[in-house]
Amino acid sequence: MTIDWSHFTPWASLSGGLLLGLAAAMFILVNGRILGISGILGGLLTPRSGDVAWRIAFILGMAAAPMLAALIFPEDIKSALAAPRIDSNALTIVSAGLLVGFGTRYGSGCTSGHGVCGLSRLSPRSLVSTLTFMGLGFAMVAIVRHLF
């Protein structure tokens, strides 16, 4: 295994992780809610009175953040915002998206909700979910790299 030193960004990654952890902690302390993206977005699909505005503001903030970062750091962000290259066909991409959506719904949350928020709350369900996500991810990489 080799490290791609041109894309190895430990300080940026550490800073992002710390900001995400701080945001998750502040969100639960201030609002009493979990910072799980699938739960926030899912709440918009089945709206309740008085529960929509903050969800829309959160989603809009997530969409606006990269644009704001591009204005503040134009050269640093330009390469980060470039469209990723996906070596696959449309059927595989759509199938993968549907499987992720099904898994998120079946698992009662997404990787961010379970991995960041659930584990920090010492949730046994989140521990099992995160271990399942990671284990199946490792297995899939091993299968794809060695069998195909």
N, CA, C and O atoms as a GROMACS GRO file, in nm:
protein
  592
    1MET      N    1   0.084  -0.117   0.000
    1MET     CA    2   0.000   0.000   0.000
    1MET      C    3   0.089   0.124   0.000
    1MET      O    4   0.190   0.130   0.070
    2THR      N    5   0.051   0.221  -0.079
    2THR     CA    6   0.126   0.346  -0.083
    2THR      C    7   0.033   0.463  -0.050
    2THR      O    8  -0.088   0.456  -0.071
    3ILE      N    9   0.093   0.568   0.000
    3ILE     CA   10   0.017   0.688   0.034
    3ILE      C   11   0.030   0.787  -0.080
    3ILE      O   12   0.140   0.814  -0.128
    4ASP      N   13  -0.081   0.840  -0.123
    4ASP     CA   14  -0.082   0.945  -0.226
    4ASP      C   15  -0.053   1.077  -0.155
    4ASP      O   16  -0.144   1.143  -0.106
    5TRP      N   17   0.074   1.113  -0.150
    5TRP     CA   18   0.118   1.228  -0.072
    5TRP      C   19   0.060   1.360  -0.122
    5TRP      O   20   0.047   1.454  -0.044
    6SER      N   21   0.025   1.368  -0.249
    6SER     CA   22  -0.031   1.494  -0.300
    6SER      C   23  -0.174   1.515  -0.248
    6SER      O   24  -0.222   1.629  -0.247
    7HIS      N   25  -0.242   1.408  -0.207
    7HIS     CA   26  -0.378   1.420  -0.153
    7HIS      C   27  -0.385   1.384  -0.005
    7HIS      O   28  -0.495   1.370   0.050
    8PHE      N   29  -0.271   1.370   0.059
    8PHE     CA   30  -0.265   1.338   0.201
    8PHE      C   31  -0.278   1.468   0.279
    8PHE      O   32  -0.186   1.550   0.279
    9THR      N   33  -0.390   1.488   0.347
    9THR     CA   34  -0.418   1.616   0.413
    9THR      C   35  -0.453   1.594   0.560
    9THR      O   36  -0.569   1.611   0.598
   10PRO      N   37  -0.357   1.558   0.642
   10PRO     CA   38  -0.391   1.528   0.781
   10PRO      C   39  -0.443   1.649   0.859
   10PRO      O   40  -0.533   1.633   0.942
   11TRP      N   41  -0.389   1.767   0.836
   11TRP     CA   42  -0.433   1.883   0.915
   11TRP      C   43  -0.571   1.928   0.874
   11TRP      O   44  -0.653   1.962   0.959
   12ALA      N   45  -0.598   1.931   0.745
   12ALA     CA   46  -0.732   1.967   0.699
   12ALA      C   47  -0.834   1.863   0.746
   12ALA      O   48  -0.945   1.898   0.785
   13SER      N   49  -0.795   1.736   0.741
   13SER     CA   50  -0.886   1.630   0.785
   13SER      C   51  -0.912   1.638   0.935
   13SER      O   52  -1.026   1.623   0.979
   14LEU      N   53  -0.808   1.663   1.012
   14LEU     CA   54  -0.824   1.678   1.157
   14LEU      C   55  -0.912   1.797   1.189
   14LEU      O   56  -1.000   1.788   1.275
   15SER      N   57  -0.890   1.908   1.120
   15SER     CA   58  -0.971   2.028   1.143
   15SER      C   59  -1.118   2.002   1.109
   15SER      O   60  -1.207   2.040   1.184
   16GLY      N   61  -1.141   1.936   0.996
   16GLY     CA   62  -1.279   1.904   0.957
   16GLY      C   63  -1.346   1.812   1.057
   16GLY      O   64  -1.462   1.832   1.091
   17GLY      N   65  -1.273   1.712   1.104
   17GLY     CA   66  -1.328   1.620   1.203
   17GLY      C   67  -1.361   1.689   1.334
   17GLY      O   68  -1.465   1.663   1.395
   18LEU      N   69  -1.272   1.779   1.377
   18LEU     CA   70  -1.298   1.854   1.500
   18LEU      C   71  -1.420   1.946   1.485
   18LEU      O   72  -1.502   1.956   1.576
   19LEU      N   73  -1.430   2.012   1.370
   19LEU     CA   74  -1.547   2.098   1.346
   19LEU      C   75  -1.676   2.017   1.342
   19LEU      O   76  -1.778   2.060   1.397
   20LEU      N   77  -1.672   1.900   1.279
   20LEU     CA   78  -1.791   1.815   1.273
   20LEU      C   79  -1.831   1.768   1.412
   20LEU      O   80  -1.948   1.770   1.448
   21GLY      N   81  -1.733   1.724   1.490
   21GLY     CA   82  -1.761   1.681   1.627
   21GLY      C   83  -1.815   1.793   1.714
   21GLY      O   84  -1.908   1.773   1.792
   22LEU      N   85  -1.757   1.912   1.700
   22LEU     CA   86  -1.804   2.028   1.775
   22LEU      C   87  -1.946   2.065   1.733
   22LEU      O   88  -2.030   2.095   1.818
   23ALA      N   89  -1.973   2.063   1.603
   23ALA     CA   90  -2.108   2.095   1.554
   23ALA      C   91  -2.209   1.994   1.607
   23ALA      O   92  -2.319   2.032   1.649
   24ALA      N   93  -2.174   1.866   1.605
   24ALA     CA   94  -2.266   1.763   1.654
   24ALA      C   95  -2.293   1.780   1.803
   24ALA      O   96  -2.407   1.767   1.848
   25ALA      N   97  -2.187   1.810   1.879
   25ALA     CA   98  -2.204   1.830   2.024
   25ALA      C   99  -2.289   1.953   2.053
   25ALA      O  100  -2.377   1.949   2.139
   26MET      N  101  -2.262   2.062   1.982
   26MET     CA  102  -2.340   2.184   2.004
   26MET      C  103  -2.486   2.165   1.963
   26MET      O  104  -2.577   2.216   2.029
   27PHE      N  105  -2.508   2.092   1.855
   27PHE     CA  106  -2.644   2.070   1.807
   27PHE      C  107  -2.727   1.994   1.908
   27PHE      O  108  -2.842   2.029   1.933
   28ILE      N  109  -2.670   1.892   1.967
   28ILE     CA  110  -2.746   1.815   2.065
   28ILE      C  111  -2.761   1.892   2.197
   28ILE      O  112  -2.864   1.880   2.264
   29LEU      N  113  -2.659   1.970   2.234
   29LEU     CA  114  -2.670   2.047   2.358
   29LEU      C  115  -2.769   2.162   2.346
   29LEU      O  116  -2.845   2.189   2.439
   30VAL      N  117  -2.769   2.230   2.232
   30VAL     CA  118  -2.855   2.347   2.214
   30VAL      C  119  -2.997   2.306   2.175
   30VAL      O  120  -3.094   2.362   2.226
   31ASN      N  121  -3.010   2.209   2.086
   31ASN     CA  122  -3.141   2.172   2.033
   31ASN      C  123  -3.198   2.042   2.090
   31ASN      O  124  -3.317   2.016   2.077
   32GLY      N  125  -3.114   1.962   2.151
   32GLY     CA  126  -3.159   1.833   2.201
   32GLY      C  127  -3.189   1.734   2.090
   32GLY      O  128  -3.264   1.639   2.110
   33ARG      N  129  -3.128   1.756   1.972
   33ARG     CA  130  -3.152   1.671   1.856
   33ARG      C  131  -3.020   1.615   1.804
   33ARG      O  132  -2.913   1.672   1.825
   34ILE      N  133  -3.031   1.502   1.736
   34ILE     CA  134  -2.914   1.436   1.679
   34ILE      C  135  -2.883   1.499   1.544
   34ILE      O  136  -2.974   1.530   1.467
   35LEU      N  137  -2.756   1.518   1.515
   35LEU     CA  138  -2.712   1.578   1.389
   35LEU      C  139  -2.692   1.469   1.284
   35LEU      O  140  -2.583   1.456   1.228
   36GLY      N  141  -2.795   1.392   1.259
   36GLY     CA  142  -2.792   1.290   1.155
   36GLY      C  143  -2.861   1.344   1.031
   36GLY      O  144  -2.978   1.381   1.037
   37ILE      N  145  -2.791   1.348   0.921
   37ILE     CA  146  -2.843   1.412   0.801
   37ILE      C  147  -2.969   1.340   0.750
   37ILE      O  148  -3.065   1.406   0.709
   38SER      N  149  -2.969   1.209   0.752
   38SER     CA  150  -3.087   1.138   0.701
   38SER      C  151  -3.210   1.167   0.786
   38SER      O  152  -3.321   1.175   0.733
   39GLY      N  153  -3.193   1.182   0.915
   39GLY     CA  154  -3.305   1.215   1.002
   39GLY      C  155  -3.356   1.357   0.979
   39GLY      O  156  -3.476   1.382   0.982
   40ILE      N  157  -3.263   1.449   0.956
   40ILE     CA  158  -3.302   1.588   0.930
   40ILE      C  159  -3.376   1.597   0.798
   40ILE      O  160  -3.481   1.660   0.789
   41LEU      N  161  -3.321   1.534   0.695
   41LEU     CA  162  -3.387   1.535   0.565
   41LEU      C  163  -3.517   1.456   0.568
   41LEU      O  164  -3.617   1.499   0.509
   42GLY      N  165  -3.517   1.343   0.635
   42GLY     CA  166  -3.639   1.261   0.646
   42GLY      C  167  -3.752   1.334   0.716
   42GLY      O  168  -3.869   1.311   0.685
   43GLY      N  169  -3.720   1.422   0.809
   43GLY     CA  170  -3.821   1.501   0.877
   43GLY      C  171  -3.892   1.597   0.784
   43GLY      O  172  -4.004   1.641   0.813
   44LEU      N  173  -3.828   1.632   0.673
   44LEU     CA  174  -3.894   1.717   0.573
   44LEU      C  175  -3.993   1.639   0.489
   44LEU      O  176  -4.086   1.696   0.432
   45LEU      N  177  -3.974   1.508   0.481
   45LEU     CA  178  -4.066   1.426   0.402
   45LEU      C  179  -4.195   1.398   0.476
   45LEU      O  180  -4.299   1.376   0.414
   46THR      N  181  -4.188   1.399   0.607
   46THR     CA  182  -4.308   1.383   0.690
   46THR      C  183  -4.311   1.501   0.789
   46THR      O  184  -4.285   1.483   0.908
   47PRO      N  185  -4.344   1.619   0.739
   47PRO     CA  186  -4.331   1.740   0.822
   47PRO      C  187  -4.432   1.746   0.936
   47PRO      O  188  -4.546   1.700   0.925
   48ARG      N  189  -4.386   1.806   1.045
   48ARG     CA  190  -4.472   1.834   1.160
   48ARG      C  191  -4.471   1.984   1.184
   48ARG      O  192  -4.375   2.053   1.150
   49SER      N  193  -4.576   2.033   1.240
   49SER     CA  194  -4.590   2.176   1.264
   49SER      C  195  -4.475   2.228   1.351
   49SER      O  196  -4.445   2.169   1.456
   50GLY      N  197  -4.412   2.337   1.309
   50GLY     CA  198  -4.304   2.397   1.386
   50GLY      C  199  -4.172   2.326   1.375
   50GLY      O  200  -4.076   2.361   1.445
   51ASP      N  201  -4.164   2.226   1.288
   51ASP     CA  202  -4.042   2.144   1.280
   51ASP      C  203  -3.976   2.153   1.143
   51ASP      O  204  -3.883   2.078   1.115
   52VAL      N  205  -4.024   2.242   1.058
   52VAL     CA  206  -3.976   2.244   0.921
   52VAL      C  207  -3.868   2.350   0.899
   52VAL      O  208  -3.770   2.325   0.828
   53ALA      N  209  -3.885   2.468   0.959
   53ALA     CA  210  -3.796   2.582   0.930
   53ALA      C  211  -3.650   2.551   0.961
   53ALA      O  212  -3.562   2.580   0.879
   54TRP      N  213  -3.622   2.492   1.076
   54TRP     CA  214  -3.483   2.466   1.111
   54TRP      C  215  -3.422   2.359   1.019
   54TRP      O  216  -3.303   2.364   0.989
   55ARG      N  217  -3.505   2.263   0.976
   55ARG     CA  218  -3.456   2.159   0.885
   55ARG      C  219  -3.419   2.219   0.749
   55ARG      O  220  -3.315   2.187   0.692
   56ILE      N  221  -3.505   2.307   0.697
   56ILE     CA  222  -3.475   2.373   0.570
   56ILE      C  223  -3.351   2.460   0.583
   56ILE      O  224  -3.265   2.459   0.495
   57ALA      N  225  -3.341   2.534   0.693
   57ALA     CA  226  -3.223   2.619   0.716
   57ALA      C  227  -3.096   2.534   0.721
   57ALA      O  228  -2.993   2.574   0.668
   58PHE      N  229  -3.103   2.419   0.784
   58PHE     CA  230  -2.987   2.332   0.794
   58PHE      C  231  -2.944   2.280   0.657
   58PHE      O  232  -2.826   2.285   0.622
   59ILE      N  233  -3.040   2.231   0.578
   59ILE     CA  234  -3.010   2.179   0.445
   59ILE      C  235  -2.956   2.291   0.355
   59ILE      O  236  -2.859   2.269   0.282
   60LEU      N  237  -3.017   2.409   0.360
   60LEU     CA  238  -2.966   2.522   0.281
   60LEU      C  239  -2.825   2.562   0.325
   60LEU      O  240  -2.741   2.597   0.242
   61GLY      N  241  -2.800   2.556   0.455
   61GLY     CA  242  -2.665   2.585   0.505
   61GLY      C  243  -2.562   2.486   0.454
   61GLY      O  244  -2.450   2.524   0.421
   62MET      N  245  -2.602   2.359   0.446
   62MET     CA  246  -2.510   2.258   0.392
   62MET      C  247  -2.481   2.284   0.245
   62MET      O  248  -2.368   2.264   0.199
   63ALA      N  249  -2.581   2.329   0.172
   63ALA     CA  250  -2.562   2.358   0.029
   63ALA      C  251  -2.481   2.486   0.009
   63ALA      O  252  -2.402   2.496  -0.085
   64ALA      N  253  -2.501   2.584   0.097
   64ALA     CA  254  -2.433   2.712   0.082
   64ALA      C  255  -2.288   2.710   0.129
   64ALA      O  256  -2.207   2.789   0.081
   65ALA      N  257  -2.254   2.621   0.221
   65ALA     CA  258  -2.118   2.620   0.278
   65ALA      C  259  -2.007   2.604   0.173
   65ALA      O  260  -1.910   2.680   0.179
   66PRO      N  261  -2.016   2.511   0.078
   66PRO     CA  262  -1.909   2.502  -0.021
   66PRO      C  263  -1.899   2.626  -0.109
   66PRO      O  264  -1.790   2.665  -0.150
   67MET      N  265  -2.014   2.688  -0.137
   67MET     CA  266  -2.010   2.810  -0.218
   67MET      C  267  -1.943   2.924  -0.143
   67MET      O  268  -1.867   3.001  -0.201
   68LEU      N  269  -1.972   2.936  -0.015
   68LEU     CA  270  -1.908   3.038   0.068
   68LEU      C  271  -1.758   3.011   0.079
   68LEU      O  272  -1.678   3.104   0.072
   69ALA      N  273  -1.722   2.885   0.098
   69ALA     CA  274  -1.580   2.850   0.106
   69ALA      C  275  -1.508   2.882  -0.024
   69ALA      O  276  -1.392   2.925  -0.021
   70ALA      N  277  -1.574   2.863  -0.137
   70ALA     CA  278  -1.512   2.895  -0.267
   70ALA      C  279  -1.488   3.045  -0.281
   70ALA      O  280  -1.392   3.087  -0.345
   71LEU      N  281  -1.575   3.126  -0.221
   71LEU     CA  282  -1.555   3.270  -0.225
   71LEU      C  283  -1.441   3.313  -0.135
   71LEU      O  284  -1.365   3.404  -0.170
   72ILE      N  285  -1.427   3.248  -0.020
   72ILE     CA  286  -1.324   3.286   0.076
   72ILE      C  287  -1.188   3.230   0.037
   72ILE      O  288  -1.086   3.299   0.048
   73PHE      N  289  -1.184   3.105  -0.010
   73PHE     CA  290  -1.059   3.037  -0.047
   73PHE      C  291  -1.066   2.992  -0.192
   73PHE      O  292  -1.072   2.871  -0.216
   74PRO      N  293  -1.065   3.081  -0.289
   74PRO     CA  294  -1.091   3.040  -0.428
   74PRO      C  295  -0.990   2.940  -0.484
   74PRO      O  296  -1.031   2.847  -0.554
   75GLU      N  297  -0.864   2.954  -0.457
   75GLU     CA  298  -0.765   2.863  -0.515
   75GLU      C  299  -0.763   2.728  -0.445
   75GLU      O  300  -0.748   2.625  -0.510
   76ASP      N  301  -0.777   2.728  -0.313
   76ASP     CA  302  -0.773   2.603  -0.236
   76ASP      C  303  -0.895   2.516  -0.263
   76ASP      O  304  -0.885   2.393  -0.263
   77ILE      N  305  -1.007   2.578  -0.286
   77ILE     CA  306  -1.133   2.505  -0.299
   77ILE      C  307  -1.157   2.458  -0.442
   77ILE      O  308  -1.231   2.362  -0.465
   78LYS      N  309  -1.095   2.525  -0.538
   78LYS     CA  310  -1.122   2.493  -0.679
   78LYS      C  311  -1.103   2.345  -0.708
   78LYS      O  312  -1.187   2.284  -0.774
   79SER      N  313  -0.994   2.287  -0.661
   79SER     CA  314  -0.970   2.145  -0.688
   79SER      C  315  -1.060   2.056  -0.604
   79SER      O  316  -1.097   1.946  -0.647
   80ALA      N  317  -1.097   2.102  -0.486
   80ALA     CA  318  -1.183   2.022  -0.399
   80ALA      C  319  -1.326   2.015  -0.453
   80ALA      O  320  -1.397   1.917  -0.431
   81LEU      N  321  -1.368   2.119  -0.524
   81LEU     CA  322  -1.504   2.122  -0.576
   81LEU      C  323  -1.516   2.064  -0.716
   81LEU      O  324  -1.625   2.062  -0.773
   82ALA      N  325  -1.407   2.018  -0.772
   82ALA     CA  326  -1.412   1.958  -0.905
   82ALA      C  327  -1.498   1.832  -0.901
   82ALA      O  328  -1.498   1.758  -0.802
   83ALA      N  329  -1.569   1.808  -1.008
   83ALA     CA  330  -1.656   1.691  -1.014
   83ALA      C  331  -1.572   1.563  -1.005
   83ALA      O  332  -1.473   1.550  -1.076
   84PRO      N  333  -1.611   1.470  -0.919
   84PRO     CA  334  -1.536   1.345  -0.909
   84PRO      C  335  -1.554   1.259  -1.034
   84PRO      O  336  -1.658   1.264  -1.100
   85ARG      N  337  -1.454   1.182  -1.064
   85ARG     CA  338  -1.462   1.090  -1.177
   85ARG      C  339  -1.512   0.956  -1.126
   85ARG      O  340  -1.453   0.897  -1.036
   86ILE      N  341  -1.620   0.909  -1.183
   86ILE     CA  342  -1.679   0.782  -1.142
   86ILE      C  343  -1.670   0.687  -1.259
   86ILE      O  344  -1.729   0.710  -1.364
   87ASP      N  345  -1.595   0.580  -1.241
   87ASP     CA  346  -1.577   0.481  -1.347
   87ASP      C  347  -1.684   0.374  -1.336
   87ASP      O  348  -1.657   0.262  -1.293
   88SER      N  349  -1.805   0.409  -1.377
   88SER     CA  350  -1.914   0.313  -1.371
   88SER      C  351  -2.025   0.360  -1.464
   88SER      O  352  -2.024   0.473  -1.513
   89ASN      N  353  -2.120   0.272  -1.487
   89ASN     CA  354  -2.232   0.310  -1.573
   89ASN      C  355  -2.349   0.361  -1.488
   89ASN      O  356  -2.348   0.347  -1.366
   90ALA      N  357  -2.448   0.418  -1.553
   90ALA     CA  358  -2.560   0.480  -1.484
   90ALA      C  359  -2.639   0.378  -1.401
   90ALA      O  360  -2.685   0.411  -1.292
   91LEU      N  361  -2.657   0.257  -1.451
   91LEU     CA  362  -2.733   0.156  -1.378
   91LEU      C  363  -2.666   0.123  -1.244
   91LEU      O  364  -2.733   0.110  -1.142
   92THR      N  365  -2.535   0.109  -1.246
   92THR     CA  366  -2.462   0.080  -1.122
   92THR      C  367  -2.474   0.195  -1.023
   92THR      O  368  -2.492   0.173  -0.903
   93ILE      N  369  -2.462   0.316  -1.072
   93ILE     CA  370  -2.470   0.433  -0.984
   93ILE      C  371  -2.610   0.445  -0.922
   93ILE      O  372  -2.623   0.469  -0.802
   94VAL      N  373  -2.714   0.428  -1.003
   94VAL     CA  374  -2.851   0.435  -0.951
   94VAL      C  375  -2.876   0.321  -0.853
   94VAL      O  376  -2.936   0.343  -0.748
   95SER      N  377  -2.830   0.201  -0.885
   95SER     CA  378  -2.847   0.087  -0.794
   95SER      C  379  -2.776   0.112  -0.662
   95SER      O  380  -2.831   0.083  -0.555
   96ALA      N  381  -2.656   0.165  -0.668
   96ALA     CA  382  -2.581   0.195  -0.545
   96ALA      C  383  -2.654   0.299  -0.461
   96ALA      O  384  -2.663   0.285  -0.339
   97GLY      N  385  -2.706   0.402  -0.525
   97GLY     CA  386  -2.781   0.505  -0.453
   97GLY      C  387  -2.905   0.449  -0.386
   97GLY      O  388  -2.934   0.484  -0.271
   98LEU      N  389  -2.978   0.363  -0.456
   98LEU     CA  390  -3.097   0.302  -0.397
   98LEU      C  391  -3.061   0.211  -0.280
   98LEU      O  392  -3.132   0.208  -0.180
   99LEU      N  393  -2.952   0.137  -0.294
   99LEU     CA  394  -2.908   0.050  -0.184
   99LEU      C  395  -2.867   0.131  -0.061
   99LEU      O  396  -2.897   0.093   0.052
  100VAL      N  397  -2.799   0.242  -0.084
  100VAL     CA  398  -2.760   0.330   0.028
  100VAL      C  399  -2.885   0.386   0.095
  100VAL      O  400  -2.895   0.387   0.217
  101GLY      N  401  -2.981   0.432   0.015
  101GLY     CA  402  -3.105   0.485   0.071
  101GLY      C  403  -3.182   0.380   0.149
  101GLY      O  404  -3.232   0.407   0.258
  102PHE      N  405  -3.191   0.258   0.094
  102PHE     CA  406  -3.259   0.149   0.163
  102PHE      C  407  -3.187   0.116   0.294
  102PHE      O  408  -3.250   0.099   0.398
  103GLY      N  409  -3.056   0.107   0.288
  103GLY     CA  410  -2.978   0.075   0.408
  103GLY      C  411  -2.990   0.182   0.515
  103GLY      O  412  -2.997   0.151   0.634
  104THR      N  413  -2.994   0.306   0.473
  104THR     CA  414  -3.009   0.416   0.568
  104THR      C  415  -3.144   0.408   0.638
  104THR      O  416  -3.154   0.427   0.759
  105ARG      N  417  -3.247   0.382   0.561
  105ARG     CA  418  -3.381   0.372   0.620
  105ARG      C  419  -3.392   0.248   0.708
  105ARG      O  420  -3.446   0.254   0.819
  106TYR      N  421  -3.342   0.136   0.660
  106TYR     CA  422  -3.348   0.009   0.734
  106TYR      C  423  -3.264   0.016   0.862
  106TYR      O  424  -3.302  -0.041   0.965
  107GLY      N  425  -3.150   0.085   0.855
  107GLY     CA  426  -3.060   0.096   0.970
  107GLY      C  427  -3.093   0.209   1.064
  107GLY      O  428  -3.017   0.235   1.158
  108SER      N  429  -3.204   0.277   1.042
  108SER     CA  430  -3.248   0.390   1.126
  108SER      C  431  -3.145   0.501   1.134
  108SER      O  432  -3.126   0.562   1.240
  109GLY      N  433  -3.080   0.528   1.023
  109GLY     CA  434  -2.985   0.639   1.022
  109GLY      C  435  -2.871   0.614   0.927
  109GLY      O  436  -2.850   0.503   0.879
  110CYS      N  437  -2.799   0.721   0.900
  110CYS     CA  438  -2.687   0.715   0.806
  110CYS      C  439  -2.555   0.703   0.882
  110CYS      O  440  -2.552   0.700   1.005
  111THR      N  441  -2.449   0.695   0.807
  111THR     CA  442  -2.317   0.680   0.870
  111THR      C  443  -2.282   0.799   0.957
  111THR      O  444  -2.219   0.782   1.061
  112SER      N  445  -2.320   0.919   0.916
  112SER     CA  446  -2.289   1.036   0.999
  112SER      C  447  -2.367   1.032   1.130
  112SER      O  448  -2.313   1.062   1.236
  113GLY      N  449  -2.492   0.995   1.123
  113GLY     CA  450  -2.573   0.989   1.244
  113GLY      C  451  -2.523   0.883   1.341
  113GLY      O  452  -2.509   0.910   1.461
  114HIS      N  453  -2.497   0.763   1.290
  114HIS     CA  454  -2.451   0.655   1.378
  114HIS      C  455  -2.304   0.672   1.416
  114HIS      O  456  -2.267   0.660   1.533
  115GLY      N  457  -2.220   0.700   1.317
  115GLY     CA  458  -2.076   0.705   1.342
  115GLY      C  459  -2.030   0.822   1.426
  115GLY      O  460  -1.946   0.806   1.514
  116VAL      N  461  -2.085   0.940   1.401
  116VAL     CA  462  -2.042   1.058   1.475
  116VAL      C  463  -2.127   1.078   1.600
  116VAL      O  464  -2.075   1.088   1.711
  117CYS      N  465  -2.257   1.084   1.580
  117CYS     CA  466  -2.346   1.118   1.692
  117CYS      C  467  -2.378   0.999   1.782
  117CYS      O  468  -2.376   1.010   1.904
  118GLY      N  469  -2.408   0.886   1.720
  118GLY     CA  470  -2.446   0.769   1.799
  118GLY      C  471  -2.333   0.714   1.883
  118GLY      O  472  -2.352   0.682   2.000
  119LEU      N  473  -2.214   0.703   1.823
  119LEU     CA  474  -2.100   0.651   1.900
  119LEU      C  475  -2.061   0.745   2.014
  119LEU      O  476  -2.019   0.700   2.120
  120SER      N  477  -2.074   0.875   1.990
  120SER     CA  478  -2.038   0.970   2.096
  120SER      C  479  -2.137   0.963   2.213
  120SER      O  480  -2.103   1.002   2.325
  121ARG      N  481  -2.258   0.913   2.187
  121ARG     CA  482  -2.357   0.894   2.294
  121ARG      C  483  -2.352   0.753   2.352
  121ARG      O  484  -2.432   0.717   2.437
  122LEU      N  485  -2.255   0.674   2.304
  122LEU     CA  486  -2.235   0.536   2.349
  122LEU      C  487  -2.358   0.449   2.319
  122LEU      O  488  -2.394   0.362   2.399
  123SER      N  489  -2.422   0.472   2.206
  123SER     CA  490  -2.539   0.396   2.165
  123SER      C  491  -2.498   0.258   2.115
  123SER      O  492  -2.421   0.249   2.019
  124PRO      N  493  -2.547   0.150   2.176
  124PRO     CA  494  -2.515   0.016   2.128
  124PRO      C  495  -2.562  -0.008   1.984
  124PRO      O  496  -2.493  -0.072   1.905
  125ARG      N  497  -2.681   0.045   1.950
  125ARG     CA  498  -2.733   0.029   1.815
  125ARG      C  499  -2.640   0.097   1.714
  125ARG      O  500  -2.617   0.044   1.606
  126SER      N  501  -2.587   0.214   1.749
  126SER     CA  502  -2.496   0.284   1.659
  126SER      C  503  -2.363   0.211   1.646
  126SER      O  504  -2.302   0.212   1.539
  127LEU      N  505  -2.318   0.148   1.753
  127LEU     CA  506  -2.194   0.070   1.746
  127LEU      C  507  -2.211  -0.046   1.648
  127LEU      O  508  -2.125  -0.070   1.564
  128VAL      N  509  -2.322  -0.118   1.661
  128VAL     CA  510  -2.349  -0.230   1.570
  128VAL      C  511  -2.363  -0.180   1.426
  128VAL      O  512  -2.309  -0.240   1.334
  129SER      N  513  -2.434  -0.070   1.408
  129SER     CA  514  -2.452  -0.014   1.274
  129SER      C  515  -2.320   0.028   1.213
  129SER      O  516  -2.292  -0.002   1.097
  130THR      N  517  -2.238   0.099   1.289
  130THR     CA  518  -2.109   0.146   1.238
  130THR      C  519  -2.017   0.030   1.205
  130THR      O  520  -1.950   0.031   1.102
  131LEU      N  521  -2.013  -0.070   1.290
  131LEU     CA  522  -1.932  -0.188   1.262
  131LEU      C  523  -1.982  -0.261   1.137
  131LEU      O  524  -1.904  -0.313   1.058
  132THR      N  525  -2.114  -0.263   1.119
  132THR     CA  526  -2.172  -0.325   0.999
  132THR      C  527  -2.135  -0.246   0.875
  132THR      O  528  -2.093  -0.304   0.775
  133PHE      N  529  -2.151  -0.112   0.880
  133PHE     CA  530  -2.114  -0.028   0.766
  133PHE      C  531  -1.969  -0.051   0.727
  133PHE      O  532  -1.937  -0.076   0.611
  134MET      N  533  -1.882  -0.043   0.826
  134MET     CA  534  -1.738  -0.053   0.800
  134MET      C  535  -1.701  -0.194   0.752
  134MET      O  536  -1.627  -0.209   0.655
  135GLY      N  537  -1.753  -0.296   0.819
  135GLY     CA  538  -1.721  -0.433   0.780
  135GLY      C  539  -1.766  -0.466   0.639
  135GLY      O  540  -1.691  -0.527   0.562
  136LEU      N  541  -1.886  -0.425   0.604
  136LEU     CA  542  -1.935  -0.451   0.468
  136LEU      C  543  -1.859  -0.367   0.365
  136LEU      O  544  -1.838  -0.412   0.253
  137GLY      N  545  -1.820  -0.247   0.404
  137GLY     CA  546  -1.738  -0.166   0.313
  137GLY      C  547  -1.603  -0.231   0.286
  137GLY      O  548  -1.558  -0.237   0.172
  138PHE      N  549  -1.538  -0.281   0.392
  138PHE     CA  550  -1.410  -0.351   0.376
  138PHE      C  551  -1.427  -0.475   0.289
  138PHE      O  552  -1.347  -0.501   0.200
  139ALA      N  553  -1.534  -0.550   0.316
  139ALA     CA  554  -1.559  -0.672   0.238
  139ALA      C  555  -1.583  -0.640   0.091
  139ALA      O  556  -1.532  -0.709   0.003
  140MET      N  557  -1.659  -0.536   0.063
  140MET     CA  558  -1.688  -0.500  -0.075
  140MET      C  559  -1.562  -0.457  -0.149
  140MET      O  560  -1.542  -0.494  -0.264
  141VAL      N  561  -1.477  -0.380  -0.083
  141VAL     CA  562  -1.351  -0.340  -0.147
  141VAL      C  563  -1.266  -0.463  -0.176
  141VAL      O  564  -1.208  -0.474  -0.284
  142ALA      N  565  -1.258  -0.555  -0.081
  142ALA     CA  566  -1.180  -0.676  -0.102
  142ALA      C  567  -1.235  -0.758  -0.218
  142ALA      O  568  -1.159  -0.810  -0.300
  143ILE      N  569  -1.366  -0.771  -0.225
  143ILE     CA  570  -1.429  -0.848  -0.333
  143ILE      C  571  -1.403  -0.783  -0.468
  143ILE      O  572  -1.362  -0.849  -0.564
  144VAL      N  573  -1.428  -0.653  -0.476
  144VAL     CA  574  -1.412  -0.583  -0.605
  144VAL      C  575  -1.266  -0.583  -0.650
  144VAL      O  576  -1.238  -0.601  -0.769
  145ARG      N  577  -1.175  -0.562  -0.558
  145ARG     CA  578  -1.033  -0.555  -0.599
  145ARG      C  579  -0.974  -0.692  -0.634
  145ARG      O  580  -0.885  -0.701  -0.720
  146HIS      N  581  -1.022  -0.796  -0.569
  146HIS     CA  582  -0.959  -0.926  -0.590
  146HIS      C  583  -1.036  -1.019  -0.684
  146HIS      O  584  -0.978  -1.114  -0.736
  147LEU      N  585  -1.163  -0.994  -0.704
  147LEU     CA  586  -1.240  -1.084  -0.789
  147LEU      C  587  -1.277  -1.024  -0.924
  147LEU      O  588  -1.310  -1.098  -1.017
  148PHE      N  589  -1.271  -0.893  -0.936
  148PHE     CA  590  -1.313  -0.831  -1.062
  148PHE      C  591  -1.200  -0.758  -1.127
  148PHE      O  592  -1.219  -0.700  -1.234
   0.00000   0.00000   0.00000
